[in-house]
Amino acid sequence: MKLQAPQFQALFTPGLRSVAELFEKKNYELRIAGGAVRDLLSGVTPQDIDFATTATPAEMKEMFTAAGVRLINNKGEKHGTITARLHEQNFEITTLRIDVVTDGRHAEVEFTTDWHKDAERRDLTVNSMFLGLDGTLYDFFNGYEDLKSKKIRFVGKAAERIQEDYLRILRYFRFYGRIAEEPGDHEPNTLQAIRENAKGLAGISGERIWVELKKILLGNHVSHLVQLMYELDIAQYIGLPLDGNLEEFARVSKNIQNLSPKPMTVLTSLFKGKDDVTNLDLRLKISKEEKNLGLFLVKHRQELTKAPGPEPLRPYQDFLMDSREANTNSKILELLKYQGEEQLLKEMQEWTVPSFPVSGHDLRKMGVSSGKEIGTALQQLRDEWKKSGYHMDKEELLSCLKKL
């Protein structure tokens, strides 16, 4: 098959044309690889484009240097990746590889010119395709068929692929949540391989796990996938509580489907208390902001709720006005998402935090001189202002002070 989609044609910038010419001149093959091919076949413009080639890193360096092309970031070189910069654009190009030794986390590789062998070491069929610059699709493991029928399968034997890098268990879940149409459409032998190898996740760094887990939490079928993590004995190895509240998780993940929550907002619904947030942090090294959000939601999700009557938003507004902490506004917005309060969320997003109209200077002008008295008077006026729903202006408050 040959792809001629507009998204594919749009890739041919002056930079890519120049790169293609250099490779053609030297008779090295160059193709688009992995996720970008999957995106293009789905009619999506890829965010990142990886290229694969039969040229070795040394051959690429020599070719680019001779042409006066700038090379950046030498870190990828030992894995076979060269990054060239042409026409204000970076091109990440990796030599075809075979895994020689794998330990479940890293692989020692050697270079090859065999496209089939390189495809064989990739994780999922939908990520194992190549696309020639003329639009020809190279698909050794029926990735295109799986993509069209929305199936997520490992390349070759699932257990072998997983044992090369245990993080692939979570990548399976992530792509299932992105591509599969229905929850529960898994091959039994795939689930069996995941169950048998779940313990391997214990050796994967928390940072790598958190990157994948966050993407799973924002994808489709999240309630089904997290339940599966418990059924397949994965949860305990990735920092999730052993007795996670799956009912609450199902309810909240339904609440926030269209509200663009933060991953932590979704995940907190599994937690019963602050210890669960602390344990997650110990395992996954989440950011301070993420940890604080988790602790905030666990603490306030039940008692900070809408008021009955004409001002449902008042409890949230009052909480925000009384808070001395940073980022309280964004935490309250996440709480409203958690609670599924779509209308209140919109109102809160549109609400401008009012500034208290009276200062100590105003009170001095009225003859209040001692610092202590000023502090007390300001607090009393603040309380009156709060009672009015933050509507009283300076004049009203100051005349109120005379009565007080």
Rosetta blueprint (number, residue, H / E / L):
1 M L
2 K E
3 L L
4 Q L
5 A L
6 P H
7 Q H
8 F H
9 Q H
10 A L
11 L L
12 F L
13 T L
14 P H
15 G H
16 L H
17 R H
18 S H
19 V H
20 A H
21 E H
22 L H
23 F H
24 E H
25 K H
26 K L
27 N L
28 Y L
29 E L
30 L E
31 R E
32 I E
33 A E
34 G L
35 G H
36 A H
37 V H
38 R H
39 D H
40 L H
41 L H
42 S L
43 G L
44 V L
45 T L
46 P L
47 Q L
48 D L
49 I L
50 D E
51 F E
52 A E
53 T E
54 T L
55 A L
56 T L
57 P H
58 A H
59 E H
60 M H
61 K H
62 E H
63 M H
64 F H
65 T H
66 A H
67 A L
68 G L
69 V L
70 R E
71 L E
72 I E
73 N L
74 N H
75 K H
76 G H
77 E H
78 K H
79 H H
80 G L
81 T E
82 I E
83 T E
84 A E
85 R E
86 L E
87 H L
88 E L
89 Q E
90 N E
91 F E
92 E E
93 I E
94 T E
95 T E
96 L L
97 R E
98 I E
99 D E
100 V E
101 V E
102 T E
103 D L
104 G E
105 R L
106 H L
107 A E
108 E E
109 V E
110 E E
111 F E
112 T L
113 T L
114 D L
115 W H
116 H H
117 K H
118 D H
119 A H
120 E H
121 R L
122 R L
123 D L
124 L E
125 T H
126 V H
127 N H
128 S L
129 M L
130 F E
131 L E
132 G E
133 L L
134 D L
135 G L
136 T E
137 L E
138 Y E
139 D L
140 F L
141 F L
142 N L
143 G H
144 Y H
145 E H
146 D H
147 L H
148 K H
149 S L
150 K L
151 K L
152 I L
153 R L
154 F E
155 V L
156 G L
157 K L
158 A H
159 A H
160 E H
161 R H
162 I H
163 Q H
164 E H
165 D E
166 Y L
167 L L
168 R H
169 I H
170 L H
171 R H
172 Y H
173 F H
174 R H
175 F H
176 Y H
177 G H
178 R H
179 I H
180 A L
181 E L
182 E L
183 P L
184 G L
185 D L
186 H L
187 E L
188 P H
189 N H
190 T H
191 L H
192 Q H
193 A H
194 I H
195 R H
196 E H
197 N H
198 A H
199 K H
200 G H
201 L H
202 A H
203 G H
204 I L
205 S L
206 G H
207 E H
208 R H
209 I H
210 W H
211 V H
212 E H
213 L H
214 K H
215 K H
216 I H
217 L H
218 L L
219 G L
220 N L
221 H L
222 V H
223 S H
224 H H
225 L H
226 V H
227 Q H
228 L H
229 M H
230 Y H
231 E H
232 L L
233 D L
234 I L
235 A H
236 Q H
237 Y H
238 I H
239 G L
240 L L
241 P L
242 L L
243 D L
244 G L
245 N L
246 L H
247 E H
248 E H
249 F H
250 A H
251 R H
252 V H
253 S H
254 K H
255 N H
256 I L
257 Q L
258 N L
259 L L
260 S L
261 P L
262 K L
263 P H
264 M H
265 T H
266 V H
267 L H
268 T H
269 S L
270 L L
271 F L
272 K L
273 G L
274 K H
275 D H
276 D H
277 V H
278 T H
279 N H
280 L H
281 D H
282 L H
283 R H
284 L H
285 K L
286 I L
287 S L
288 K H
289 E H
290 E H
291 K H
292 N H
293 L H
294 G H
295 L H
296 F H
297 L H
298 V H
299 K H
300 H H
301 R L
302 Q L
303 E L
304 L L
305 T L
306 K L
307 A L
308 P L
309 G L
310 P L
311 E L
312 P L
313 L L
314 R H
315 P H
316 Y H
317 Q H
318 D H
319 F H
320 L H
321 M H
322 D H
323 S L
324 R L
325 E L
326 A L
327 N L
328 T H
329 N H
330 S H
331 K H
332 I H
333 L H
334 E H
335 L H
336 L H
337 K H
338 Y H
339 Q L
340 G L
341 E L
342 E H
343 Q H
344 L H
345 L H
346 K H
347 E H
348 M H
349 Q H
350 E H
351 W L
352 T L
353 V L
354 P L
355 S L
356 F L
357 P L
358 V L
359 S L
360 G H
361 H H
362 D H
363 L H
364 R H
365 K H
366 M L
367 G L
368 V L
369 S L
370 S L
371 G H
372 K H
373 E H
374 I H
375 G H
376 T H
377 A H
378 L H
379 Q H
380 Q H
381 L H
382 R H
383 D H
384 E H
385 W H
386 K H
387 K H
388 S L
389 G L
390 Y L
391 H L
392 M L
393 D L
394 K H
395 E H
396 E H
397 L H
398 L H
399 S H
400 C H
401 L H
402 K H
403 K H
404 L L
